[in-house]
């Protein structure tokens, strides 16, 4: 089985939107794909969550219950929502859920919450960050960033952090990209030069399509 983890430079930069675009791209090639998110907050049901959006947008066929392991209603960081709702995530359960999908699908696309420095559990007796989940699941990353102002700093810092913590970075995907926009075009070039990672794809503003710039999307998934 091959897997890929989608992280972002922060909250509300289009990580779920791009994840849906990746899932649609792979499904259009009739690839056996599943989606997984360890924890999501700010939703009352699976189908009203980010996971439900990707599921419906890409026409996935997996059991809805397998889309995520932990659902919190409060629109807060997962660690705080878990503390207030008194339901804490377990790495064992996360691994069990992910491994179950590995047995049935050729590709698993996993998505984080917020940015990579997102605490899922942060208690005195247990701390789980999203980077810990990525490492436990042995997944490479793609970084989703907005194409606009400020993205050089945000993207470079995120990529540097991932590499410093031993996580493989497959590349960057720029969301809300406008061809011909001098700032967007320059941001793309600068991100590639400074991070030494390719911008592997862009999603044009007001578009739902993933525009690959180098290889096919499935080529960025690694054996897990």
C-alpha atoms as an extended CHARMM CRD file, in Angstrom:
* protein
*
       224  EXT
         1         1  UNK       CA              0.0000000000        0.0000000000        0.0000000000  PROA      1               0.0000000000
         2         2  UNK       CA              1.1260000000        3.5660000000       -0.6870000000  PROA      2               0.0000000000
         3         3  UNK       CA              0.3470000000        6.6000000000        1.4310000000  PROA      3               0.0000000000
         4         4  UNK       CA              0.6780000000       10.3730000000        1.5290000000  PROA      4               0.0000000000
         5         5  UNK       CA              0.0150000000       12.9400000000        4.2490000000  PROA      5               0.0000000000
         6         6  UNK       CA             -1.3650000000       16.4080000000        3.4880000000  PROA      6               0.0000000000
         7         7  UNK       CA             -0.3600000000       19.1750000000        5.8540000000  PROA      7               0.0000000000
         8         8  UNK       CA             -0.5780000000       22.9310000000        5.4950000000  PROA      8               0.0000000000
         9         9  UNK       CA              1.1250000000       26.1620000000        6.4300000000  PROA      9               0.0000000000
        10        10  UNK       CA             -1.7600000000       26.9530000000        8.7810000000  PROA      10              0.0000000000
        11        11  UNK       CA             -5.5200000000       26.9230000000        9.2530000000  PROA      11              0.0000000000
        12        12  UNK       CA             -7.9150000000       27.8860000000        6.4510000000  PROA      12              0.0000000000
        13        13  UNK       CA             -5.4190000000       27.8170000000        3.5820000000  PROA      13              0.0000000000
        14        14  UNK       CA             -7.3830000000       25.1790000000        1.6580000000  PROA      14              0.0000000000
        15        15  UNK       CA             -5.8330000000       21.9450000000        2.9030000000  PROA      15              0.0000000000
        16        16  UNK       CA             -9.1230000000       20.0290000000        2.7750000000  PROA      16              0.0000000000
        17        17  UNK       CA            -10.0650000000       21.6190000000       -0.5590000000  PROA      17              0.0000000000
        18        18  UNK       CA             -6.7440000000       20.4750000000       -2.0390000000  PROA      18              0.0000000000
        19        19  UNK       CA             -7.0890000000       17.0310000000       -0.4270000000  PROA      19              0.0000000000
        20        20  UNK       CA            -10.4210000000       16.6900000000       -2.2240000000  PROA      20              0.0000000000
        21        21  UNK       CA             -8.7520000000       17.7230000000       -5.4860000000  PROA      21              0.0000000000
        22        22  UNK       CA             -6.0420000000       15.0790000000       -4.9720000000  PROA      22              0.0000000000
        23        23  UNK       CA             -8.6720000000       12.4420000000       -4.1890000000  PROA      23              0.0000000000
        24        24  UNK       CA            -10.7070000000       13.3320000000       -7.2870000000  PROA      24              0.0000000000
        25        25  UNK       CA             -7.5730000000       13.2010000000       -9.4280000000  PROA      25              0.0000000000
        26        26  UNK       CA             -6.7240000000        9.6930000000       -8.2330000000  PROA      26              0.0000000000
        27        27  UNK       CA            -10.3000000000        8.4570000000       -8.4090000000  PROA      27              0.0000000000
        28        28  UNK       CA            -10.5110000000        9.6740000000      -12.0240000000  PROA      28              0.0000000000
        29        29  UNK       CA             -7.7650000000        7.1450000000      -12.7600000000  PROA      29              0.0000000000
        30        30  UNK       CA             -9.8140000000        4.3890000000      -11.1190000000  PROA      30              0.0000000000
        31        31  UNK       CA             -7.2490000000        3.9560000000       -8.3490000000  PROA      31              0.0000000000
        32        32  UNK       CA             -8.3210000000        2.1540000000       -5.1830000000  PROA      32              0.0000000000
        33        33  UNK       CA             -8.1110000000        5.1090000000       -2.7700000000  PROA      33              0.0000000000
        34        34  UNK       CA             -9.1290000000        5.7100000000        0.8380000000  PROA      34              0.0000000000
        35        35  UNK       CA             -9.0190000000        8.9140000000        2.8730000000  PROA      35              0.0000000000
        36        36  UNK       CA             -8.1650000000        9.1510000000        6.5630000000  PROA      36              0.0000000000
        37        37  UNK       CA             -8.0180000000       11.9020000000        9.1680000000  PROA      37              0.0000000000
        38        38  UNK       CA             -6.9770000000       11.0590000000       12.7170000000  PROA      38              0.0000000000
        39        39  UNK       CA             -8.8660000000       13.8590000000       14.4480000000  PROA      39              0.0000000000
        40        40  UNK       CA            -11.1710000000       16.6570000000       13.3940000000  PROA      40              0.0000000000
        41        41  UNK       CA            -12.8720000000       19.3430000000       15.4570000000  PROA      41              0.0000000000
        42        42  UNK       CA            -15.7010000000       21.7630000000       14.8070000000  PROA      42              0.0000000000
        43        43  UNK       CA            -18.2320000000       19.3030000000       13.3900000000  PROA      43              0.0000000000
        44        44  UNK       CA            -21.2540000000       17.4270000000       14.7550000000  PROA      44              0.0000000000
        45        45  UNK       CA            -21.0170000000       14.4480000000       12.4270000000  PROA      45              0.0000000000
        46        46  UNK       CA            -18.5520000000       12.7160000000       10.1330000000  PROA      46              0.0000000000
        47        47  UNK       CA            -20.3220000000       13.8830000000        7.0150000000  PROA      47              0.0000000000
        48        48  UNK       CA            -20.4400000000       17.5350000000        8.1380000000  PROA      48              0.0000000000
        49        49  UNK       CA            -16.6970000000       17.4860000000        8.8040000000  PROA      49              0.0000000000
        50        50  UNK       CA            -13.7010000000       17.9980000000        6.5200000000  PROA      50              0.0000000000
        51        51  UNK       CA            -13.5960000000       14.2300000000        6.0490000000  PROA      51              0.0000000000
        52        52  UNK       CA            -17.1870000000       14.2280000000        4.8340000000  PROA      52              0.0000000000
        53        53  UNK       CA            -16.3940000000       17.0070000000        2.3540000000  PROA      53              0.0000000000
        54        54  UNK       CA            -13.5610000000       14.9940000000        0.8060000000  PROA      54              0.0000000000
        55        55  UNK       CA            -15.6890000000       11.8320000000        0.8050000000  PROA      55              0.0000000000
        56        56  UNK       CA            -18.5570000000       13.4300000000       -1.0930000000  PROA      56              0.0000000000
        57        57  UNK       CA            -16.4200000000       15.6290000000       -3.3400000000  PROA      57              0.0000000000
        58        58  UNK       CA            -14.2910000000       12.7170000000       -4.5640000000  PROA      58              0.0000000000
        59        59  UNK       CA            -17.0260000000       10.1000000000       -4.6280000000  PROA      59              0.0000000000
        60        60  UNK       CA            -15.1970000000        7.7790000000       -2.2520000000  PROA      60              0.0000000000
        61        61  UNK       CA            -16.7190000000        4.3830000000       -1.5310000000  PROA      61              0.0000000000
        62        62  UNK       CA            -15.1960000000        3.4750000000        1.8330000000  PROA      62              0.0000000000
        63        63  UNK       CA            -17.2460000000        3.1010000000        5.0200000000  PROA      63              0.0000000000
        64        64  UNK       CA            -17.9560000000        6.5840000000        6.3970000000  PROA      64              0.0000000000
        65        65  UNK       CA            -16.8550000000        5.4690000000        9.8710000000  PROA      65              0.0000000000
        66        66  UNK       CA            -13.3660000000        4.7130000000        8.5570000000  PROA      66              0.0000000000
        67        67  UNK       CA            -12.7770000000        8.3310000000        7.4560000000  PROA      67              0.0000000000
        68        68  UNK       CA            -11.6090000000        9.4740000000       10.8750000000  PROA      68              0.0000000000
        69        69  UNK       CA            -10.8960000000        8.2040000000       14.3820000000  PROA      69              0.0000000000
        70        70  UNK       CA            -11.8540000000       11.1730000000       16.5730000000  PROA      70              0.0000000000
        71        71  UNK       CA            -14.5820000000       13.7590000000       16.0510000000  PROA      71              0.0000000000
        72        72  UNK       CA            -14.9740000000       16.7980000000       18.3210000000  PROA      72              0.0000000000
        73        73  UNK       CA            -17.8470000000       19.2660000000       18.1400000000  PROA      73              0.0000000000
        74        74  UNK       CA            -16.0610000000       22.3170000000       19.4810000000  PROA      74              0.0000000000
        75        75  UNK       CA            -14.2610000000       24.4350000000       16.8120000000  PROA      75              0.0000000000
        76        76  UNK       CA            -10.9520000000       24.4080000000       18.6700000000  PROA      76              0.0000000000
        77        77  UNK       CA             -7.5320000000       22.8270000000       18.3580000000  PROA      77              0.0000000000
        78        78  UNK       CA             -8.0300000000       19.0430000000       18.7750000000  PROA      78              0.0000000000
        79        79  UNK       CA             -6.1160000000       18.9430000000       22.0560000000  PROA      79              0.0000000000
        80        80  UNK       CA             -8.3470000000       21.5820000000       23.6520000000  PROA      80              0.0000000000
        81        81  UNK       CA            -11.5550000000       20.1550000000       22.2250000000  PROA      81              0.0000000000
        82        82  UNK       CA            -10.5290000000       16.7270000000       23.5530000000  PROA      82              0.0000000000
        83        83  UNK       CA             -9.8290000000       18.1710000000       27.0020000000  PROA      83              0.0000000000
        84        84  UNK       CA            -13.1810000000       19.9570000000       27.1960000000  PROA      84              0.0000000000
        85        85  UNK       CA            -15.1060000000       16.9730000000       25.8320000000  PROA      85              0.0000000000
        86        86  UNK       CA            -13.0670000000       14.5200000000       27.9440000000  PROA      86              0.0000000000
        87        87  UNK       CA            -12.2800000000       12.1880000000       25.0330000000  PROA      87              0.0000000000
        88        88  UNK       CA             -8.5950000000       11.8640000000       24.3090000000  PROA      88              0.0000000000
        89        89  UNK       CA             -7.0390000000       10.3950000000       21.1970000000  PROA      89              0.0000000000
        90        90  UNK       CA             -4.9630000000        7.2250000000       21.4030000000  PROA      90              0.0000000000
        91        91  UNK       CA             -2.0490000000        6.5460000000       19.0790000000  PROA      91              0.0000000000
        92        92  UNK       CA             -2.9160000000        2.8370000000       19.1920000000  PROA      92              0.0000000000
        93        93  UNK       CA             -6.4140000000        3.5180000000       17.8800000000  PROA      93              0.0000000000
        94        94  UNK       CA             -5.0860000000        5.8500000000       15.1830000000  PROA      94              0.0000000000
        95        95  UNK       CA             -2.6240000000        3.2070000000       14.0020000000  PROA      95              0.0000000000
        96        96  UNK       CA             -5.3130000000        0.5210000000       14.1060000000  PROA      96              0.0000000000
        97        97  UNK       CA             -7.6760000000        2.6350000000       11.9950000000  PROA      97              0.0000000000
        98        98  UNK       CA             -4.9780000000        3.4670000000        9.4690000000  PROA      98              0.0000000000
        99        99  UNK       CA             -3.7000000000       -0.1070000000        9.2390000000  PROA      99              0.0000000000
       100       100  UNK       CA             -7.2350000000       -1.3260000000        8.6070000000  PROA      100             0.0000000000
       101       101  UNK       CA             -7.4080000000        0.8840000000        5.5180000000  PROA      101             0.0000000000
       102       102  UNK       CA             -3.9640000000       -0.3190000000        4.4030000000  PROA      102             0.0000000000
       103       103  UNK       CA             -5.3330000000       -3.8480000000        4.1460000000  PROA      103             0.0000000000
       104       104  UNK       CA             -8.1690000000       -2.8910000000        1.7950000000  PROA      104             0.0000000000
       105       105  UNK       CA             -6.8340000000       -0.0450000000       -0.3590000000  PROA      105             0.0000000000
       106       106  UNK       CA             -3.8750000000        0.5020000000       -2.6620000000  PROA      106             0.0000000000
       107       107  UNK       CA             -3.5790000000        4.1950000000       -1.7420000000  PROA      107             0.0000000000
       108       108  UNK       CA             -4.3990000000        6.0380000000        1.4860000000  PROA      108             0.0000000000
       109       109  UNK       CA             -4.5150000000        9.8320000000        1.5470000000  PROA      109             0.0000000000
       110       110  UNK       CA             -4.2900000000       11.2270000000        5.0760000000  PROA      110             0.0000000000
       111       111  UNK       CA             -4.8770000000       14.8260000000        6.1320000000  PROA      111             0.0000000000
       112       112  UNK       CA             -3.8390000000       16.7400000000        9.2190000000  PROA      112             0.0000000000
       113       113  UNK       CA             -5.5490000000       19.5140000000       11.1600000000  PROA      113             0.0000000000
       114       114  UNK       CA             -4.2950000000       23.0960000000       11.0530000000  PROA      114             0.0000000000
       115       115  UNK       CA             -0.5510000000       23.0990000000       10.4750000000  PROA      115             0.0000000000
       116       116  UNK       CA              2.0090000000       20.4080000000       11.2570000000  PROA      116             0.0000000000
       117       117  UNK       CA              2.5680000000       21.8480000000       14.7590000000  PROA      117             0.0000000000
       118       118  UNK       CA             -0.9330000000       20.8960000000       15.8510000000  PROA      118             0.0000000000
       119       119  UNK       CA             -1.4160000000       19.1640000000       19.2220000000  PROA      119             0.0000000000
       120       120  UNK       CA             -3.9500000000       16.3330000000       19.1910000000  PROA      120             0.0000000000
       121       121  UNK       CA             -3.3820000000       15.4760000000       22.8570000000  PROA      121             0.0000000000
       122       122  UNK       CA             -1.3930000000       17.6860000000       25.1970000000  PROA      122             0.0000000000
       123       123  UNK       CA             -1.7800000000       16.4630000000       28.7610000000  PROA      123             0.0000000000
       124       124  UNK       CA              0.7980000000       15.8560000000       31.4850000000  PROA      124             0.0000000000
       125       125  UNK       CA              0.6510000000       12.0970000000       30.9460000000  PROA      125             0.0000000000
       126       126  UNK       CA              0.3310000000       12.0480000000       27.1570000000  PROA      126             0.0000000000
       127       127  UNK       CA              1.3390000000       14.2920000000       24.2870000000  PROA      127             0.0000000000
       128       128  UNK       CA              0.5130000000       13.5790000000       20.6400000000  PROA      128             0.0000000000
       129       129  UNK       CA              1.4070000000       16.0820000000       17.9450000000  PROA      129             0.0000000000
       130       130  UNK       CA              0.4730000000       15.6380000000       14.3010000000  PROA      130             0.0000000000
       131       131  UNK       CA              4.1420000000       15.1590000000       13.4640000000  PROA      131             0.0000000000
       132       132  UNK       CA              4.0990000000       12.1350000000       15.7960000000  PROA      132             0.0000000000
       133       133  UNK       CA              1.1910000000       10.6640000000       13.8400000000  PROA      133             0.0000000000
       134       134  UNK       CA              2.9760000000       11.2040000000       10.5200000000  PROA      134             0.0000000000
       135       135  UNK       CA              6.0390000000        9.3910000000       11.8260000000  PROA      135             0.0000000000
       136       136  UNK       CA              4.0550000000        6.5110000000       13.3450000000  PROA      136             0.0000000000
       137       137  UNK       CA              2.1820000000        5.9780000000       10.0740000000  PROA      137             0.0000000000
       138       138  UNK       CA              5.4340000000        6.2850000000        8.1030000000  PROA      138             0.0000000000
       139       139  UNK       CA              4.0230000000        8.8010000000        5.6470000000  PROA      139             0.0000000000
       140       140  UNK       CA              5.7140000000       11.3700000000        3.4120000000  PROA      140             0.0000000000
       141       141  UNK       CA              4.1680000000       14.8590000000        3.2600000000  PROA      141             0.0000000000
       142       142  UNK       CA              2.9730000000       17.4050000000        0.7960000000  PROA      142             0.0000000000
       143       143  UNK       CA              2.5870000000       20.9640000000        2.0700000000  PROA      143             0.0000000000
       144       144  UNK       CA             -0.4350000000       23.0010000000        0.9920000000  PROA      144             0.0000000000
       145       145  UNK       CA              0.1060000000       26.7550000000        0.9530000000  PROA      145             0.0000000000
       146       146  UNK       CA             -1.8150000000       29.7400000000       -0.3280000000  PROA      146             0.0000000000
       147       147  UNK       CA             -0.2870000000       31.3020000000       -3.4380000000  PROA      147             0.0000000000
       148       148  UNK       CA             -0.5770000000       34.8500000000       -2.1220000000  PROA      148             0.0000000000
       149       149  UNK       CA              1.3250000000       37.3180000000        0.0140000000  PROA      149             0.0000000000
       150       150  UNK       CA              3.3090000000       35.8420000000        2.9170000000  PROA      150             0.0000000000
       151       151  UNK       CA              3.4970000000       32.3380000000        1.5500000000  PROA      151             0.0000000000
       152       152  UNK       CA              7.2840000000       32.3100000000        1.1150000000  PROA      152             0.0000000000
       153       153  UNK       CA              7.8720000000       32.6860000000        4.8490000000  PROA      153             0.0000000000
       154       154  UNK       CA              5.0710000000       30.3140000000        5.8980000000  PROA      154             0.0000000000
       155       155  UNK       CA              6.0070000000       27.6190000000        3.4190000000  PROA      155             0.0000000000
       156       156  UNK       CA              9.7540000000       27.7330000000        4.0090000000  PROA      156             0.0000000000
       157       157  UNK       CA              9.2670000000       27.5000000000        7.7870000000  PROA      157             0.0000000000
       158       158  UNK       CA              6.8770000000       24.5450000000        7.4440000000  PROA      158             0.0000000000
       159       159  UNK       CA              9.1280000000       22.6340000000        5.0600000000  PROA      159             0.0000000000
       160       160  UNK       CA             12.1850000000       23.3340000000        7.2240000000  PROA      160             0.0000000000
       161       161  UNK       CA             10.3690000000       22.1050000000       10.3430000000  PROA      161             0.0000000000
       162       162  UNK       CA              9.2990000000       18.8830000000        8.6390000000  PROA      162             0.0000000000
       163       163  UNK       CA             12.7990000000       18.1320000000        7.4100000000  PROA      163             0.0000000000
       164       164  UNK       CA             14.3480000000       18.9600000000       10.7900000000  PROA      164             0.0000000000
       165       165  UNK       CA             12.0150000000       16.4120000000       12.3670000000  PROA      165             0.0000000000
       166       166  UNK       CA             12.8810000000       13.6660000000        9.9220000000  PROA      166             0.0000000000
       167       167  UNK       CA              9.7270000000       13.7980000000        7.7960000000  PROA      167             0.0000000000
       168       168  UNK       CA             10.0700000000       13.3680000000        4.0490000000  PROA      168             0.0000000000
       169       169  UNK       CA              8.6540000000       16.2790000000        2.0330000000  PROA      169             0.0000000000
       170       170  UNK       CA              7.4580000000       15.3050000000       -1.4280000000  PROA      170             0.0000000000
       171       171  UNK       CA              6.7280000000       18.8720000000       -2.4520000000  PROA      171             0.0000000000
       172       172  UNK       CA              4.4250000000       21.8580000000       -2.1560000000  PROA      172             0.0000000000
       173       173  UNK       CA              0.9790000000       22.5260000000       -3.6210000000  PROA      173             0.0000000000
       174       174  UNK       CA             -0.0790000000       26.1580000000       -4.0680000000  PROA      174             0.0000000000
       175       175  UNK       CA             -3.7840000000       26.8860000000       -3.6640000000  PROA      175             0.0000000000
       176       176  UNK       CA             -5.6500000000       29.8700000000       -5.1720000000  PROA      176             0.0000000000
       177       177  UNK       CA             -2.9480000000       30.2280000000       -7.8100000000  PROA      177             0.0000000000
       178       178  UNK       CA             -3.4990000000       32.7920000000      -10.5820000000  PROA      178             0.0000000000
       179       179  UNK       CA             -1.4210000000       32.2050000000      -13.7380000000  PROA      179             0.0000000000
       180       180  UNK       CA              0.0980000000       35.4750000000      -14.8890000000  PROA      180             0.0000000000
       181       181  UNK       CA             -0.1050000000       37.0430000000      -11.4380000000  PROA      181             0.0000000000
       182       182  UNK       CA              3.4470000000       38.3210000000      -10.9740000000  PROA      182             0.0000000000
       183       183  UNK       CA              3.4080000000       37.7720000000       -7.1990000000  PROA      183             0.0000000000
       184       184  UNK       CA              2.0240000000       34.2390000000       -7.4430000000  PROA      184             0.0000000000
       185       185  UNK       CA              4.4930000000       33.3010000000      -10.1550000000  PROA      185             0.0000000000
       186       186  UNK       CA              7.3920000000       34.7220000000       -8.1520000000  PROA      186             0.0000000000
       187       187  UNK       CA              6.2090000000       33.0260000000       -4.9510000000  PROA      187             0.0000000000
       188       188  UNK       CA              6.2680000000       29.6940000000       -6.7800000000  PROA      188             0.0000000000
       189       189  UNK       CA              9.8320000000       30.2380000000       -7.9770000000  PROA      189             0.0000000000
       190       190  UNK       CA             11.0650000000       31.4830000000       -4.6000000000  PROA      190             0.0000000000
       191       191  UNK       CA              9.4820000000       28.6090000000       -2.6720000000  PROA      191             0.0000000000
       192       192  UNK       CA             11.2260000000       26.1130000000       -4.9520000000  PROA      192             0.0000000000
       193       193  UNK       CA             14.5860000000       27.8730000000       -4.7020000000  PROA      193             0.0000000000
       194       194  UNK       CA             14.6270000000       28.3560000000       -0.9430000000  PROA      194             0.0000000000
       195       195  UNK       CA             13.1040000000       25.0320000000        0.1470000000  PROA      195             0.0000000000
       196       196  UNK       CA             14.8650000000       22.9830000000       -2.5490000000  PROA      196             0.0000000000
       197       197  UNK       CA             11.5040000000       21.2450000000       -3.0220000000  PROA      197             0.0000000000
       198       198  UNK       CA              9.3140000000       21.4070000000       -6.0680000000  PROA      198             0.0000000000
       199       199  UNK       CA              5.9020000000       23.0120000000       -6.2480000000  PROA      199             0.0000000000
       200       200  UNK       CA              4.4720000000       19.7780000000       -7.6090000000  PROA      200             0.0000000000
       201       201  UNK       CA              1.0100000000       21.1630000000       -8.3940000000  PROA      201             0.0000000000
       202       202  UNK       CA             -1.2080000000       24.2270000000       -8.2250000000  PROA      202             0.0000000000
       203       203  UNK       CA             -4.9330000000       24.6790000000       -7.8270000000  PROA      203             0.0000000000
       204       204  UNK       CA             -6.1240000000       27.7160000000       -9.7340000000  PROA      204             0.0000000000
       205       205  UNK       CA             -8.3490000000       30.2200000000       -7.9700000000  PROA      205             0.0000000000
       206       206  UNK       CA            -12.0390000000       29.2380000000       -8.2230000000  PROA      206             0.0000000000
       207       207  UNK       CA            -11.0740000000       25.8620000000       -9.6880000000  PROA      207             0.0000000000
       208       208  UNK       CA            -11.4900000000       22.3660000000       -8.2690000000  PROA      208             0.0000000000
       209       209  UNK       CA             -8.8450000000       20.7770000000      -10.4500000000  PROA      209             0.0000000000
       210       210  UNK       CA             -5.3420000000       19.7320000000       -9.4520000000  PROA      210             0.0000000000
       211       211  UNK       CA             -2.8130000000       20.9250000000      -12.0240000000  PROA      211             0.0000000000
       212       212  UNK       CA              0.2930000000       18.7500000000      -11.8790000000  PROA      212             0.0000000000
       213       213  UNK       CA              3.5840000000       20.4050000000      -12.8840000000  PROA      213             0.0000000000
       214       214  UNK       CA              5.9590000000       17.4130000000      -12.9660000000  PROA      214             0.0000000000
       215       215  UNK       CA              4.9210000000       13.7940000000      -12.3430000000  PROA      215             0.0000000000
       216       216  UNK       CA              1.5410000000       12.1630000000      -11.8210000000  PROA      216             0.0000000000
       217       217  UNK       CA              0.0750000000       12.6020000000       -8.3280000000  PROA      217             0.0000000000
       218       218  UNK       CA              0.2170000000        8.8960000000       -7.5640000000  PROA      218             0.0000000000
       219       219  UNK       CA              4.0010000000        8.9950000000       -8.0480000000  PROA      219             0.0000000000
       220       220  UNK       CA              4.3130000000       11.0600000000       -4.8640000000  PROA      220             0.0000000000
       221       221  UNK       CA              2.7660000000        8.3370000000       -2.7140000000  PROA      221             0.0000000000
       222       222  UNK       CA              5.3510000000        6.1570000000       -0.9300000000  PROA      222             0.0000000000
       223       223  UNK       CA              5.2250000000        2.5450000000        0.2150000000  PROA      223             0.0000000000
       224       224  UNK       CA              4.0820000000        2.2990000000        3.8300000000  PROA      224             0.0000000000
